[in-house]
Amino acid sequence: MFSTNNRISFVSLNDTMARFLFGIKNFLVATVGYTVKYSCDGVTGPTSSVDNTDRWISFSNCTTRGTTTTSPQSFVVLTDSSTAVFATGVLTTTANFANGETVTTDTKVYTFQTVLTNVDGNVLIGGSAAASLANIAAAINLGAGSGTAYAAATTANTFVSATSAPTTLTLTALVAGPAANTTATTETAANASFASATLTGGSGVDILLTYQGAADHLCKMSISVGALFTPAGTPTNQPTATDELVNFPNTGIAASTVIDSTASGDRVFHLMATTDKRGFRCFIYRQNVMISWIAVEVITSTVTAMSWPSKVLVWATNVSIGSSPTNGHVLISSTTVGNGNGGGVRIGGTNIRADGGGFSIGGANNFLTQLTPTDMEAAPALGPLGLYSAIAAFQGKLGDRIDMYVPWANVVQGNVFGNSQWVYMGTAIHPWNSGPVILS
């Protein structure tokens, strides 16, 4: 889904920001299908958690800027699910477990034993499948039976809780929302199997757009992957969420602009979104120059060597411009790489990997050949643009962005490629809707 070439005729920075925020809200509600959870026009805000009134009826409702979270400000919280849903998984048995068989949730392994030994994750095989399932549920929950039903050395499961029935074990994510939908659930049992290789069914994402900042060209955008935003004590103040992940402002880009601080010139912005309400991107230009791009992303993990919370729905901002892999693609810069609630990452800032974002082979930039601006189909296949960390604890590749590719050279902002319609914006090639790209 697309909304392209949205021009804001310049009147003032305040007017431009209000129209920009309202444009995002309208697109996500009217086109993508989000609903308004809370809103404030700067004067009147939500009085309770069930006050879902849409007070952003026009851009004029979006003009009140607050300098802090506790200042009166125009804000809206959009959601794809008013009540977050916890992902679940079901293990079904047809007979009892055998010695040495395992059940794994993400990186936590449970091993069934006929004679219990005191090693983390060991579970006693009961006299029936139902008894064994009850024992592993106790181990997952650290319930009754430590030292008898399961090893006393067993540590907490940080991914799921469990309940057992005579023939099933039901796992429920500890954090609501879609973040847990890629939590692995596997087994090596001959007489038991999971319905899916991962937890499923988690939903609920809140997106906060609020006119908050020290100047009119700044705003704040954040998400709650568990749909946990609730109204503040003062209705005109920003709602809060315990799992809030902030895009603007953020480490490394707190003084950066969203719409450019220059008090002249029209702004043009483009919006695109996935039909499943799991991601959108926004690109903002002034006089043919891209100011910033912002995205909610579902990240596809490629990580196997370390335990990284890869089920990530993130806000991202790309503040580097580069025409080749060596000079450009941004990546993780915040000192806060997760919130402990299923994995959140802050993107942006100043740490840029020199390894080409994963596109150099053997130290040489020979993965992509010359790419002409009119014929992408003649070029070799492009690899996905990844997310990388320069933080010592998470060095290396964390995952791939969806449908984003890096060009090699001779590509400028707004180039559209081939019959499949892809466009170069924000240092990457993205899907496009075949319309013209007019930036100024």
C-alpha positions, 0 to 999 in steps of 0.5 A, a space after each residue: 500500500 502506498 501514499 506517494 508525492 504528498 506535498 506540504 506547501 510551506 507556511 511555517 515549520 509548525 504547520 509543516 509538522 502538523 500536516 506531516 503527522 496528520 498525513 501519517 495518521 490518515 494513511 495508517 488509519 484510512 489505508 492500512 487499517 490501524 485504529 485510534 487508541 488514544 489521541 489529544 489535540 493539545 487541549 483535550 486528551 483521553 480521560 481513561 483507558 477506554 477513551 478511544 476518541 479520535 481527536 485528530 480530525 484535521 491537521 489543525 488538531 496536531 499543532 500543539 508542541 510540548 517540550 517534554 513528555 509531561 507538557 501539553 502536546 498533540 499526540 495519537 496512539 494507533 494500534 492494530 489490536 486494542 488488546 495485545 494477544 500472547 503467542 502460544 504453541 501446543 505440544 501434543 503427545 500420543 504416548 509417553 516420552 523416552 529417556 533423552 528426548 528433548 523439548 526446546 523453547 527458543 534456546 531453553 532445552 528440557 531433557 526427559 530422564 528415567 533417573 533424574 540428575 541435577 542438571 539445568 533443564 532435566 525433567 523426570 519421566 512420569 508414569 504416563 504421558 500426562 505425568 511427564 507433561 505435568 513435570 515439564 510444565 512445572 520445570 518451565 514455570 519453576 513450580 512445585 517439584 523442584 528436585 523431584 519432578 525436575 532438576 533443582 538446578 533448573 533456571 527460569 524460562 525467559 520465553 514462555 510459561 506452560 500449562 499441561 493437560 493429559 495429552 498436551 502441553 500449552 506454551 504461552 509467551 511471556 510478552 504479548 504482541 507479535 514479537 514472540 511469533 518467531 520463538 522456536 518450539 521444537 522437540 526430539 520426541 518420537 511420540 510428541 510434536 508441536 503444531 508449529 515450529 514457532 509460537 503463533 498468534 501474537 498480535 498487538 502493536 501500538 504506534 505513538 506519534 506525538 508533537 514533542 521536541 525542543 523546536 517545531 521541526 522535531 517530533 517523537 515517534 515510538 512503538 509498544 510491541 505489546 500494545 501497552 500504551 496507557 493514558 498519562 495522569 494528565 490527559 494532555 501529556 504523552 501516554 506511557 508504555 513499559 516496553 516503549 521503543 523510541 525512534 525520535 529523539 534517540 541516542 546519536 540523533 537527538 538534535 537531528 531534524 525530522 522535516 528539516 529546520 530550514 524555514 522555507 521550501 515545500 516538503 514532500 513525503 512518501 509512505 508505504 506499508 505492508 497489508 498485514 499491518 506489520 510495517 511501514 516506511 516514510 521518506 521526507 524530502 525538501 528541494 530534492 534532498 531526503 531529510 530522513 526516513 522512518 520505518 516500523 520494521 519486522 526484522 527477519 533474523 539470520 542470527 544462529 551463533 548467538 542468542 539475539 531477540 530477533 523477533 523485532 518490530 522496530 522503529 528505524 531511521 537512516 541518517 547516512 547517505 551512500 551510493 555503495 556498500 563501503 560508505 554507507 548503511 547505518 546501523 545500530 547505534 544506541 547503547 540500549 539494544 533491547 528492553 527485555 520484553 521480546 527484543 527491541 532495537 533502536 536504530 540510527 545515530 553515528 555508528 556505521 559499519 565499514 564492512 559494507 553492510 554485508 555486501 563485501 566478499 573477502 574484503 573486496 566490494 565485488 558482490 554487485 556490479 555496475 547498476 544503471 538507473 534504468 535497468 535493474 533487471 540487467 544487474 545481478 541479484 541483490 542481497 538484502 540490506 541487513 542490520 548490524 551492530 557496532 556494540 561489543 555485546 552484539 557485534 555482527 549481523 542481527 537480521 535483514 530488513 524486508 524488501 530492501 536492497 542496496 544499489 552499487 552506483 549511478 543511482 540517484 534519489 527517486 530512480 525507478 527500476 524496471 517493470 516490477 517497480 522498485 525505487 531508490 530512496 533512503 540509501 536503499 531500493 524499495 518496492 514502489 507503486 509505479 507512480 512518478 517520483 516528484 520530490 520538489 
